[in-house]
Amino acid sequence: MMESAEHEMLRSMGISVFPKSAPNEHPLSWPRVSASCDYLSAAQFEDLLRIDVHVAQIGNSSVTYRFKFTRDEVVVAEGSLTVVCCLLTPKGLSKTPIPAELRELFQKHL
């Protein structure tokens, strides 16, 4: 659920979840390097949960998101997810600084 909420936030910012790259350029990828969730209250199957997400921290090449899951104003869970900006190359992933235009968009959601 956290990943789906992250994707919705990215789309709302105008960022493609899987951006296409120009010829001879490597596309960006955002592998997850840390994920955690603290369960604070029970949720039942088919409960409607609201998931609020915001950017908690921006590093040179990483972004940490914070999540709050609520049901009828009751906090059910809180979580975090850290992703790292990487270039997807034929040899694998290579960590890279967050591009300036993306950093600017993330900073608006701190």
N, C-alpha and C positions, 0 to 999 in steps of 0.2 A: 504494500500500500504506500510506503514512503516513496518508492521509486515512481509510482504512478503520479503521486502528488508533485514530485520534483519535475516530472515531464510536463505536467499541466502548467506549472509555474514557468518553466522555460518557454513553452509555447506562448503563454500570455506576455512574455517579454520579447517575443518575436525571434526567439532562438530555436533553430531546428534541433530536434533530439538527435538526429543523425544527419549532420550537414554534408552536402555534396561538396567536393573540392574541385578546384580547377585542374585541368590537365597538368601533370608534372608537379602537383602539390599533394602533400599527404593530408588526409582528413583528420580532424580532431576526434578524439575519443575520451570519455570520462570514466575510467574504471573506478569502482568503489573500493576504497582502502580501509574504511571503518564504518560500521553500522551498529547502532545500539537502540534498544527500546525498553523503557521501564513501564510496566503495566501497573496502573494505579487503581483501576476499578474494573469490575467484570463487564464484558460485552457479550451479548447473545447473538447467535446466528440470525442473520437478516436485520440486525440493528442498523439504523442509518447513522453513520459516523461522519462528522465533519473533520477534515484534516487541514489545519492551517500550517503553512510552511513559510519560512523566511530564511534569508542568508544570515548566518550567525558570524561567520568569519571568512575573510578572503586572504589567502596566502599568495606567494609568488606564483605557484602552480596549482594550488588547491582551493576548494570551496567547501565550507562546512554548512550544512543546512540544519535547522531545528524544526521539529514537527510537534504539533499538539493535536491529539485525537479527542474529540468531544462528542458526547451524545446528550442532547437536551441540556446543554450548559454544564454537564458533568465531565470533568477531564478523565478520560479512560486510559490514556497512555501519552507518554512523551518520548520522543526519539531524536536521534541525530544521525547524519549521514555525511561522510567526507568523501569527496571525489577529487581526482587529480587530472589535470589537463595533460593529455598525451597526444603525440602524433602517432598515427597508425601507419607504420612503414612496413615494407616487405619483410624486414627482420623482426618485426614485433612492435611493441609499444615503446615510445621514448618520451619521458617527461619533458614538458616544455612550459615556459611561462604563459600565463593566461593572456591572450591578445587584448590590447588596450580597449578595443570597442566592446568586448565581452566584459572586461573588468568594470567598465563604466556602467553597463547594464546591471551587473551584480551589485554594485555599490548603491544603486537606487533601492535595493531590497534589503539593505542591512537593517 
